[in-house]
């Protein structure tokens, strides 16, 4: 599949010209060089490790992430080549991209809270993918990190955005994207899509980021629907998001999941799992998440 290219004539930019005026977090030069090497028919693993290691802050954060309980390594990893050898190049690159994206937004307390939540979502996504034996588990992990990054950009660009989110949370029968479009003429999925494209995520992942608040049944039945692989990733993402919302309900008691009430039958049907079996799986993952946190 060809990469997505956005120019001034793209329908999204024509419909929402304000998007052009919001600066996106730049992709670091190191990551660009790493991805260029990765796309070679025979990528040079040593060169990739050297490139990552050339950025001390980036490589340190990558090693910290790789040694977290999420990856379940038995021994502490102390160097990038060792991480590539143990986890594989693809998984390490996902970690590199995630760490770089987080750094691109700054280190404010607001940003740290956002990424802490996104990291939990990504962990849930990876665990669910492994339980469902999905081949695209790394892709689902990446979507878990990227899907709401447009919210952080809106928070930084619009001073009243947090007030709008509070209003949207108190009106759960109306999607947050509707509130955003009404107030600003754009929404966080638009920005998330642009960030995903500018950071060269695969087109399938970009489409899931753009569609993650849309009704699943509508997308599945549409004549111009997204690809089958994107649809499966979207279904798994929506199931992961419900588990994440359930986790927040247990911790904070402030979330209502109206989107899951709307989507669950179509999502579970697509994934081929019954509702009782999914609830059992959900509770098992929540217990595993608590064990990891402990």
N, C-alpha and C positions, 0 to 999 in steps of 0.2 A: 504494500500500500504506500502511495506517495505521501510525503509529509504535507501537513497543512501549511498553506502560505496565506498570510493575511496582508492585503494591500488596501489602499484607500477605497477600493470599490467593493470590498467584502460586505455582504449584506448586514452583518452585525455592526460594522462601523458606520454604514449608511443609516441604519435605523437608530443608532445611539452614538451620535458624533461626540458626545462628552467623553466617551472612552478614550479618545485620542489625547485628551489633556491630562490624563492621570498617569504619572510615571510608574512604570513597572520595575520591580527589583531586578537589577542587572545580573545576568549570569556571569559568574567569575571566569576570568581568563583560564585559570587552571582547569576548571570543569569543562570548558569548551575544548581545550586541547586533549583532555582525557577522553571525551566522547568522540572526538575526531579519530583518535587512535583506536578506540573500541570498534568503530565502524569499519576498520580495515578488514579485509578477508582473513588475515592472520594477525590479530592484534599482538603487539609486543608487551607482554605482561610486566617485564622489568621496567620498560619505559613508563607504563601507566603507574606502577608503584612509585617510581622516581618523581613523576609529576605530582602525584598526591602528596608525597613526602616533602616536596619543595615548599609547600604552604604549611608552616608549622601549626598554625591555629586550626586549619582544616584537618590535617592528619591527626592532630591530638583529639579533636572532637570525634573523628571517625573511629579511632581506637576506643574511645570511651563508649561510643554507641555499640561497637562490635562486642565489647566485653560485658555489656548489660545482660541481665537474665533472659532477655527476649531471644537471643540466639543460642543459649544453652551450651556454650562451649565449656569443656572440662578444664581447660588451661587458659591462663591469661595470655592474650595476644599483645605483643609488644612492638610489632612492626607491620607495615602495610603489606609487604610480600607474604608474611605469615597469614594475615587475614585473608588475602586472596587465595592462598593455598587451602585454607580450612573451609572457607565459606563459598568460594567460587567468585569469579570476576563479576558476574551479573549482580549478585547480591551485594557485594561491596560497592559497586557503582550506585546502586539504589541508596545505600547509606550515605555515600558521598554527596549525591544530589540532594538528599533530604537535609543534611547538615548545612550544605551551601545555601539552600533556600532559606532555612531558618536564620542564618547569618545575614542574609540579604535584607531582612526586615528590621535589623537592629536588636538591641539587647534590653529594651525597656521592660518593666515589670509586666505591662500589658502583653507584650510580645511573648514573654516567657510563659505566662499563664496560658496563652493561646496554644503555644507549641507543646506544652505539657499535655493539654487535652488532645491535640492532634496526634501526639505520640501514643497515647492510650488507644485512640481510634485505630491507628495503624497496627498496633499490637493485636487488637481484637480482630482486625481484618486478616492478618496473617494466620492467627490461630483458627479462625473459621475456615479459611481456605484449606488449611491442612486437614481439618476434620472432614470437610466435604470432598477432599482429594481433588481440588481444582489445580490444574496445571499452571494457571496464571497467578500463583500465590504472591510472587514478588510484585506483579502489576497491581494486585489488590492492595498490597501494603502501601505502594506509592500513591494510589488514589486516596487511601485513608489519610495520608499526609497532606496532599494537595487540594482536596475537594473544597475546603472552606477557606483557602488562603486569600480569596478575594474579600472575605469579611475583614481580615486584618488590614488590607489595603484601604477598604472603605472607612474603617475606624480611624486610620491615619489621615484620610483625606477630608472626611466630613465630620465636623466637631460634634454634631448632634446624633451621630450614628448609634451610640450606645443607648440613647433615649429611645430611638426607633426600635432597637432590638428588644428593649423592655416592653414596649407597646406590643410588638409582635408576639412575644412570649405570653403575654396576657390575653392574646386573641388567637389561640392555637388552631382554630378552624380556618384561618386564612394564612397561606404560606408566607414566609418572610420575604420571598422574592417579590410578592405582590406589593408589600409595604415599600420595599426598596424602589421598585419601578415607579410607584406613585409619587414618592418623595423626590427621587433623584433622576429618574429617567434611565436608570440602569440598575443592575443587581449584581450580587457577589458572584453568581455563576458566570456572568459575562466576563468579569475580571479574572476569575479563576481559569476560565478557558484561555484568555489572552496570556496569562502567566504560563500556563501549561504549554501553549504553542511556542512562546518565546524561549522557554527552557528546553525545547525540543523533546517533549514527551511524545511517545508514539501516538498517532492519530486516534486509536481506539481509546486510550486513556483520556485524551483531550475531550472526546465526545462524552465520556462518562462524567467528567467534571462539569461539563456544560449542562448535562441533563439530570443531575442527581436529585433535583427537587420536582421533576416532572412526574405525573402519574405513570406508573410502570405499565399498566394495562394499555394506556393510550399509545405509548411508545412501541409496545409489542405488536399492536394491531394496526399501526399506521402503515400505509403503503410506502411511505418514505422513511421507514424506521431505520434506526442505527443497525450496524452489523450484528450478526449472531454472537460473535465474541464479545462485543461491547455490551450487548444485552445481558449476557451471562455475568459479566463483571458488574454491571449496574445492579442486577438482582442480588448478587453477593454483597455488594456495597450497601444496599438498602437494608439487608439483613444484619450486617455488621453495625450499621448506624443505629438500628433499633437496639442492639445489645449495648452499644455505647450509651444511648439515651437511658436505658434501664440502669446502667451503672451509675449515671449521674443522678437518677431518681433515688437510688439507694444511698448515695453520698450526700446529696443536697436536697432531695425531695421537691424539686422545682420544675420538673419537665413533664409535659404531656406529649405523647407521640401520636398526633392525629395522622401524620403521613403514613405511619405503619398501619394504622387502622384502615386506611384507604388502600394500601398497596399489598398487605400481607398475603392475601389469597393468590394474587397473580404472581408475586415474587416466589412464594413457596412452591406453587405449581410449576414454575419455570425451573426451580432448583431440584424438583422431584423429592421434596421432603414434606411429611405431614406436619400439621401444626403441633400436635403433642410431642412428636419427635424433635421438632425445632425448639420447643420450650425446654425440653430436657437438655438439648445441646446448649442452649443459651445459658441455662443455670450452671452447667458444667464449666463453660468458658468464664463465667463471672467468678466462680470459685477459683479457677486457675489464675485469673487476673489478680484476685486478692492474695493468692499465694505468692505470685511474682512480686507484688508490691511489698509484701512482708519480707 
